[in-house]
Amino acid sequence: MKVCPRCGRTDEEVPFIGFFCRDCYLKEHQLVHVPKSLKIRYCPRCERIYTDRWHEFSLEALSEWLRKKIKTDMEGAQISFSFPEVSEDGISFLYVARGVVEGVPVELKGEGQIKVEKQLCPRCARESGGYYEAIIQVRGADVQRMADLIAHSVEKEPDKFAFVSKVVYRREGIDLYVGSRKAADRVAKRFEKRYGAKLVRSHTLVTEKNGKRLYRLTVALHFPE
């Protein structure tokens, strides 16, 4: 029969880990290691977070990120999280870690704090800075309605830089400045086919980087009367 040298309980009363009862062993050994400083990047513009990439905020994504940060000395450890407070200033969390130590089931509870670092994601940084790779020139009949439809269609493109960073109203029509050249070209082709618009493309050399020429696309869509 084992007797715990700290509390005097026996292995008939409580499971033992090594020479100590489970409770006394857990008081002496830190089995869950939470980093002292946990920081996560948050884009205040689109409200996305960065874990291994930028994506939509969710408690599930936050939990997966924490599981990669928190280490345990238990076999088969599983950690669940809850989040009592979530704000742009900080995120508090509670955890329950379950696992096995030397064949003995163990459950540990704790808490922690995540510091939120506000930073524009690449997409929002480019959009807010007026970045564009293409211009869609909307001309002809019903210009405002068509420009609105085109802008909406651009925003639905899967390209992460598919946004309209600027709208310029001209006497002859409306110019939409688009963050993605490929997205602008795809949308223009769809509107050419769907509405019978006349499409004219032109390319302007912007710069040369690592021996590769970078061009800006201008697409003119003229809608028939």
MOJOBEL-V556615 format. One record per run of one state. SS is the DSSP state (H for helix, E for strand, C for the rest). FROM is the first residue (numbers start at 1). TO is the last residue. Records with the same first field share a line. If there is no record, write none. Layout:
BEGIN
SS = FROM-TO  FROM-TO
END
This chain:
BEGIN
C = 1-2  4-9  11-15  18-19  29-31  34-37  43-47  51-53  57-58  70-70  73-74  87-89  102-103  119-121  129-133  141-142  156-163  171-172  179-180  196-197  210-211  224-225
E = 3-3  10-10  16-17  20-21  32-33  38-42  48-50  54-56  71-72  75-86  90-101  104-118  134-140  164-170  173-178  198-209  212-223
H = 22-28  59-69  122-128  143-155  181-195
END
